[in-house]
Amino acid sequence: RTFYHATTCHVSQTNKCPITDDKAPLWRSGLALSEDLLLIGHFIFAICFPMCALLILLRDMQEQFKEQESY
């Protein structure tokens, strides 16, 4: 069987998959995976937090505008 090793762009003609081989790529280790998840979490937070803050601010401005119209 032919396996394609994605991290080194190497094609292996052996019967061993390079992912399950002893030389597993860095992203397969537990520490690197948790670092990747932490990075993804930071990106999600960096996008969601400002959007939520903006929505709250806009809602408050809308309520103030409605109060001013009622006077």
Summary of the structure (lengths in Angstrom):
residues: 71
radius of gyration: 25.1
end to end distance: 78.5
largest distance: 80.7
contacts: 133
relative contact order: 0.08
helix: 62%
strand: 8%
